[in-house]
């Protein structure tokens, strides 16, 4: 078993907090879904939700909140 396999198994079992459950989360699941579905500019969404441009861009590209799917 590789280290990546062990991490995936622990993640699937809920050993790592992600999304709203993460201690440093600034957005709710609803907000992340809204950002993904929105056609507003990255700058407008970042200002509206109080996060960085990079955060919004990463959510839209499914690099953050990837557990939500597309």
C-alpha positions as CSV (number, residue, x, y, z in Angstrom):
1,X,0.0,0.0,0.0
2,X,1.4,3.4,-1.0
3,X,1.3,6.5,1.2
4,X,-1.3,8.0,-1.2
5,X,-3.5,4.9,-0.7
6,X,-3.3,5.3,3.1
7,X,-4.3,9.0,2.8
8,X,-7.2,8.2,0.5
9,X,-8.5,5.5,2.9
10,X,-8.2,7.8,5.9
11,X,-9.9,10.6,3.9
12,X,-12.8,8.3,2.9
13,X,-13.2,7.3,6.5
14,X,-13.5,10.9,7.6
15,X,-10.2,11.3,9.4
16,X,-9.4,14.6,7.7
17,X,-11.8,17.5,7.9
18,X,-12.6,19.2,4.6
19,X,-15.1,21.8,3.4
20,X,-17.1,23.5,6.2
21,X,-15.7,21.1,8.8
22,X,-12.2,22.3,8.3
23,X,-11.0,24.6,11.1
24,X,-9.9,27.3,8.6
25,X,-12.9,27.3,6.3
26,X,-14.2,30.8,5.3
27,X,-17.0,29.6,3.1
28,X,-20.0,27.4,3.5
29,X,-20.8,24.6,1.1
30,X,-23.7,26.7,-0.2
31,X,-21.4,29.6,-0.9
32,X,-18.9,27.4,-2.7
33,X,-21.7,25.9,-4.9
34,X,-22.9,29.5,-5.6
35,X,-19.4,30.5,-6.7
36,X,-19.2,27.5,-9.1
37,X,-22.6,28.2,-10.6
38,X,-22.2,31.9,-10.9
39,X,-21.4,33.8,-14.1
40,X,-20.2,36.9,-12.2
41,X,-16.6,37.9,-12.5
42,X,-14.0,36.5,-10.1
43,X,-13.4,39.9,-8.6
44,X,-17.1,40.5,-7.9
45,X,-17.5,37.1,-6.3
46,X,-14.3,37.5,-4.2
47,X,-15.6,40.9,-2.9
48,X,-19.0,39.5,-2.2
49,X,-17.8,36.5,-0.2
50,X,-14.8,38.2,1.4
51,X,-12.2,35.8,0.0
52,X,-9.3,36.3,-2.4
53,X,-9.4,36.2,-6.2
54,X,-7.3,33.0,-6.1
55,X,-9.8,31.3,-3.8
56,X,-12.7,32.0,-6.2
57,X,-10.6,30.9,-9.2
58,X,-9.6,27.7,-7.5
59,X,-13.2,26.9,-6.5
60,X,-14.3,27.4,-10.1
61,X,-11.5,25.2,-11.4
62,X,-12.4,22.5,-8.8
63,X,-9.0,22.7,-7.2
64,X,-10.7,23.7,-3.9
65,X,-13.9,22.2,-2.7
66,X,-13.3,19.4,-5.1
67,X,-15.4,17.0,-3.0
68,X,-18.5,18.9,-4.2
69,X,-18.1,17.5,-7.7
70,X,-19.0,19.5,-10.7
